[in-house]
Amino acid sequence: MADSVASEDQKFCLQEVLDTFKLCLSENKEVYLPHYVAGWRGLVKFLNSLGSVFGFISKDAVNKVKILVAYLDGENGSQYATIQSMVKYELENELVDLTKRGSHPESGCRTLLRLHRALRWLELFLERLRTSTEDSKTSVMCAEAYNESLAQHHPWVIRKAAGMAFCVLPGRPAFFEVMNVGPPEQVVAILGEAVPLISEVYQVTEELYAQQNLLDLP
């Protein structure tokens, strides 16, 4: 019984990710870090539900989520309520390595930047899935999304491994099945709601990091 409960907890559901990202933004377009982290936990379930093919991304995402949760649960947790408050707090207190790796290799700003880049890849890939046809190749969609986003930040060895991994991706029906929201038309409909929300969270974060010159943290 315990095993079945555990597997249910690990089961991905697109609706849950949609609901979480709906909660991410305040009226003032601040990004609530606890909801952002929760959204990523759901996205990790999505990656893991497709087997080990996305392991190189999901393992790193899990580690980054753990770091952010530690900040949220720490003595200065209130400073990490939103991405905006985190950036302000860490910059004001010189807790970010701005030009080279130093004494703050796991700052909240750097940690979130890595998730931010991966979120762009998932946003692009999910949008391609949404607009795909039955005979569309998931390997091509995934590779295109990766090349437009994460690839720019990965060394050649990882890019090569990613390209090989994408070649063995399951077909479109398998992706739609792991969404756990019903028939294909329902998947497309919910993706139509979820992707713009993910995109808005990404854009708000991108603009904040650009304003503070944080997009290239070492």
C-alpha positions in Angstrom: 0.0 0.0 0.0 2.8 2.4 0.9 4.5 1.7 -2.4 1.3 2.6 -4.3 0.9 5.8 -2.4 4.5 6.7 -3.1 4.1 6.0 -6.8 0.9 8.2 -6.8 2.9 11.0 -5.2 5.5 10.6 -8.0 3.0 10.5 -10.8 2.9 13.5 -13.0 -0.3 15.4 -13.7 -0.3 18.4 -16.1 -3.3 19.9 -14.3 -1.2 20.2 -11.1 1.6 22.0 -12.8 -1.0 24.4 -14.3 -2.6 25.1 -10.9 0.9 25.7 -9.4 2.0 28.2 -12.0 -1.3 30.0 -11.7 -0.2 30.8 -8.1 3.3 31.9 -9.0 2.6 35.6 -9.9 1.4 38.2 -7.5 -0.8 41.1 -8.7 2.4 43.2 -8.9 4.1 40.5 -11.1 6.3 39.3 -8.3 7.2 35.6 -8.5 6.5 33.6 -5.4 9.5 31.4 -4.8 7.6 28.6 -2.9 5.2 28.2 -5.8 8.0 28.4 -8.4 9.7 25.5 -6.5 6.5 23.6 -6.4 6.0 24.0 -10.1 9.5 22.7 -10.7 8.8 19.6 -8.5 5.9 18.9 -10.9 8.1 19.4 -14.0 10.7 17.1 -12.6 8.0 14.4 -12.3 7.2 15.0 -15.9 10.8 14.5 -16.9 11.2 11.4 -14.7 8.0 9.9 -16.0 9.7 9.5 -19.4 12.5 7.4 -18.0 16.1 8.2 -17.8 16.4 10.1 -21.0 16.1 13.5 -19.2 18.1 12.4 -16.2 20.9 14.9 -17.0 18.4 17.8 -16.6 16.1 16.4 -13.9 18.9 15.5 -11.5 20.4 19.0 -11.7 16.9 20.5 -11.2 16.3 18.4 -8.1 19.6 19.6 -6.6 18.7 23.2 -7.4 15.3 22.9 -5.9 16.8 21.5 -2.7 19.1 24.5 -2.4 16.2 26.9 -2.8 14.1 25.0 -0.3 17.0 25.2 2.2 17.0 29.0 1.8 13.2 29.1 2.2 13.4 27.1 5.4 16.4 28.9 6.7 16.7 31.7 9.2 16.4 34.3 6.4 13.6 32.5 4.7 11.4 35.6 4.6 13.9 37.3 2.3 13.2 34.5 -0.2 9.4 34.9 -0.3 9.7 36.1 -3.9 12.4 36.0 -6.6 12.4 39.8 -6.5 13.0 39.9 -2.7 15.7 37.2 -3.0 17.6 39.1 -5.6 17.4 42.4 -3.6 18.5 40.7 -0.4 21.4 38.7 -1.9 22.8 41.7 -3.9 22.5 44.1 -1.0 24.4 41.6 1.2 27.0 40.7 -1.4 25.9 37.1 -1.3 26.3 36.5 -5.1 29.4 35.7 -7.1 28.9 38.2 -9.9 32.0 37.7 -12.1 33.8 34.5 -11.0 33.1 31.6 -8.8 34.0 32.5 -5.2 32.6 32.1 -1.7 28.9 31.9 -2.8 28.8 29.0 -5.4 25.2 28.1 -4.4 23.6 31.6 -4.0 19.9 31.7 -4.6 20.4 34.0 -7.6 22.8 31.6 -9.3 20.7 28.5 -8.4 17.5 30.0 -9.7 19.2 31.1 -12.9 20.0 27.5 -13.8 16.3 26.5 -13.3 15.3 29.6 -15.2 17.3 28.5 -18.3 15.8 25.0 -18.1 12.3 26.4 -17.8 12.8 28.1 -21.1 13.6 24.8 -22.7 10.5 23.1 -21.2 8.3 26.1 -22.2 9.5 25.8 -25.9 9.2 22.0 -25.9 5.7 22.0 -24.4 4.5 24.6 -26.9 5.8 22.5 -29.7 4.0 19.5 -28.3 0.8 21.6 -28.1 0.9 22.6 -31.7 2.2 19.2 -33.0 0.4 16.7 -35.2 0.1 13.0 -34.7 3.1 12.3 -36.9 5.3 15.0 -35.4 8.7 13.7 -34.2 9.2 14.5 -30.5 13.0 14.0 -30.9 13.0 16.9 -33.4 10.8 19.1 -31.3 12.9 18.5 -28.2 16.2 19.1 -29.9 14.9 22.3 -31.5 13.7 23.6 -28.1 17.0 22.6 -26.5 19.1 24.3 -29.2 17.2 27.5 -28.8 17.7 27.5 -25.0 19.8 25.3 -22.8 22.3 24.3 -25.4 23.8 27.8 -25.3 24.8 27.2 -21.6 26.1 23.6 -21.9 29.5 22.4 -22.9 30.0 20.3 -26.0 30.0 17.0 -24.2 26.6 17.6 -22.6 25.2 18.9 -25.9 26.3 15.8 -27.6 24.8 13.5 -24.9 21.6 15.4 -25.0 21.3 15.1 -28.8 21.8 11.3 -28.5 19.2 11.1 -25.7 16.6 13.0 -27.7 16.9 10.5 -30.5 15.3 7.7 -28.3 12.4 9.8 -27.1 9.0 8.1 -27.2 6.4 9.3 -29.7 3.8 12.0 -29.2 1.1 9.6 -27.8 3.5 8.5 -25.0 4.0 12.2 -24.0 0.3 12.9 -24.0 -0.4 9.8 -21.9 2.0 10.8 -19.1 0.2 14.2 -18.8 -2.6 12.3 -17.0 -5.4 14.6 -18.0 -7.4 12.6 -20.5 -7.6 12.4 -24.3 -5.2 14.3 -26.7 -7.6 17.3 -27.1 -7.8 17.8 -23.4 -3.9 17.7 -23.2 -3.8 20.3 -25.9 -6.3 22.5 -24.1 -4.5 22.4 -20.8 -1.1 23.0 -22.4 -2.8 26.0 -24.0 -3.4 27.3 -20.5 -0.2 26.2 -18.9 2.4 27.3 -21.5 1.5 31.0 -21.4 1.7 30.9 -17.6 5.1 29.3 -17.6 6.1 31.8 -20.3 5.0 34.8 -18.2 6.9 33.6 -15.1 9.9 33.1 -17.4 9.7 36.6 -18.9 9.2 38.3 -15.5 12.3 36.5 -14.2 14.3 37.2 -17.4 13.5 41.0 -17.2 14.5 41.1 -13.5 17.8 39.3 -14.1 18.5 41.5 -17.1 17.9 44.7 -15.1 20.3 43.5 -12.5 22.9 42.1 -14.9 22.5 38.6 -13.5 21.9 36.6 -16.7 25.5 35.4 -17.0 26.4 34.5 -13.4 29.3 32.1 -13.3 
